[in-house]
Amino acid sequence: MSSDRRDLYNGFGDTYSRTFEIVVTPTIFGLLGWFVDSRVGTFPVFALTLGILVFAYEMWKLSRFYLERSAEEDRKILGNRADG
């Protein structure tokens, strides 16, 4: 298998795993919050709070990964020269 094809497949796999993480992790924490709400009687405070906080964290983590990966690709393309 060629290096380009392997990189392409790895990119698809990374994208799929990140998408799964963005959807499933906040859902799990939202369900955990729903369980806490049902026990405490504060529906939907914990469910919404946990779901939104975890979703915001996942978005932050994804943007940080994207920015680091973009900077790495820029260094590969441009070399380590400074513009200016």
Sequence and secondary structure as in RCSB ss.txt:
>XXXX:A:sequence
MSSDRRDLYNGFGDTYSRTFEIVVTPTIFGLLGWFVDSRVGTFPVFALTLGILVFAYEMWKLSRFYLERSAEEDR
KILGNRADG
>XXXX:A:secstr
  HHHHHHHHHHHHHHHHHHHHHHHHHHHHHHHHHHHHHHT TTHHHHHHHHHHHHHHHHHHHHHHHHHHHHHHH
HHHTT    
